[in-house]
Structures are given as structure tokens and as C-alpha cells.
Amino acid sequence: MYKVKDKSSVCAQILQSAREELLTNGILGLRVADVAAKSNTSITQIYRFFRNRDGLLARVLGDIYDEQTQVAVDIYLSHLPAERALTVRDLADAIPVELTPELIKVQGLRNQILATSVHNKDLHDRLKVCSQRLYELWTVELDKLQDRMAPGEKFDKRFFIMVFSQQNPYYRTLINDNFFTAEEYREFLCEKLRLN
């Protein structure tokens, strides 16, 4: 007897295959035919779910971008002292500036996603939603951090969101501490975050 596949499981297989293809071959190397073969479906079926290659890219890259955003917030919060009142120095020191191979890889993919969104309207629209979610997430978390600040310690939440959401450590791999060291960057952040 022929078994009909559940639409949600077919969609999940397609998304998983597309993610694997993207992570293996990059955005330019993604071929819908390869995704179809790996997900045991057809190109026609993929287009029923996602309209075209751009629609598939928008979904998968948007998911990756959203996940990276959540991970960045979680990592930042995990680097803050948990048991005491916070200082502006603590906030600046928790911002990752070390250029690990993993961070470079994540930032490289993030740059590719942003570049792809220039010519992919669906992805552009998805990233707008992701960015709004990021802003809302940071606003909630920063309100909690503001409540934990030591007496006399205040920080500029707006500056924090602008700097942290736009920070791209990948650029530091290109300039290689020629313009500023990690410590100079932390000092800059500390100075600018502090509200008098």
C-alpha cells in the first residue's frame, strides 16, 4: 500500500537538506536538484512549498540568521557575572571580541546572508522580521540588566543595541589589530556605554 507523506515532514526534510547543502557548498553552490535528491522529493514539490530557489533560500537563511541571533544573545548573557550587581565594565567585557575560528565562520555566513538579502526580497523581508525580533529581545534583556546594575552604574541601552547588533568581528580578521586591539575596543565600549 502506498503511504502518503505528511506535508510537514516533507517540508522539514527539504529544509534540512537545503541547510546541509548550504553549509557544505555555500549559498552560490546550492542547487535545488541536489536538495530534492537528498530530501527524496522533487523540484516541483520544493517549489510548491517555497515558490522558487529564492523562496527556499529565504526560509533556510532566515532560520539560520534567527538562530545565530538567539545564540549571540545567549552567549553574551552567559558571560555576565550571575551572583552580583553589574557594572558597565561587566557589560563591555561580556561582548565577545576574541576571534575564534567558530566566530569567524559564523560571521562569514552572516555576511553572506546579508549580501544575499540585497537581491532576494523574501530574504530581505525575513531579515527585517528577524531584526525586529532581535531588537525586542535585547530590549527585554537590557531592562533586566538595568535592574541588576550596581548603585551609580547606568548604561545607554540604545547605544548597546546599536553597537552590539552591528558589531561584526569578522572585519577585525581583515584589519588584524592594526587599527585597535581587543582591549582598546573594550575601553571604547565601556566609555560609550556609560551614562553619567
Salt bridges, closest charged atoms under 4 A:
GLU21 OE2 - LYS38 NZ 2.93
ASP34 OD1 - ARG31 NH1 3.14
ASP63 OD2 - ARG59 NE 3.32
ASP63 OD1 - ARG126 NH2 2.80
ASP66 OD2 - ARG126 NH2 3.97
ASP66 OD1 - ARG133 NH1 3.30
GLU67 OE2 - ARG19 NH2 2.84
ASP90 OD2 - ARG84 NH1 2.74
ASP93 OD1 - ARG89 NH1 3.29
GLU98 OE2 - ARG186 NH2 2.97
ASP122 OD2 - ARG51 NH2 2.63
ASP125 OD2 - LYS121 NZ 2.80
GLU141 OE2 - LYS144 NZ 3.56
ASP143 OD1 - LYS157 NZ 2.58
GLU153 OE1 - ARG194 NH1 3.15
ASP177 OD1 - ARG172 NH2 2.37
GLU187 OE2 - ARG89 NH2 2.56
GLU191 OE2 - LYS192 NZ 3.65
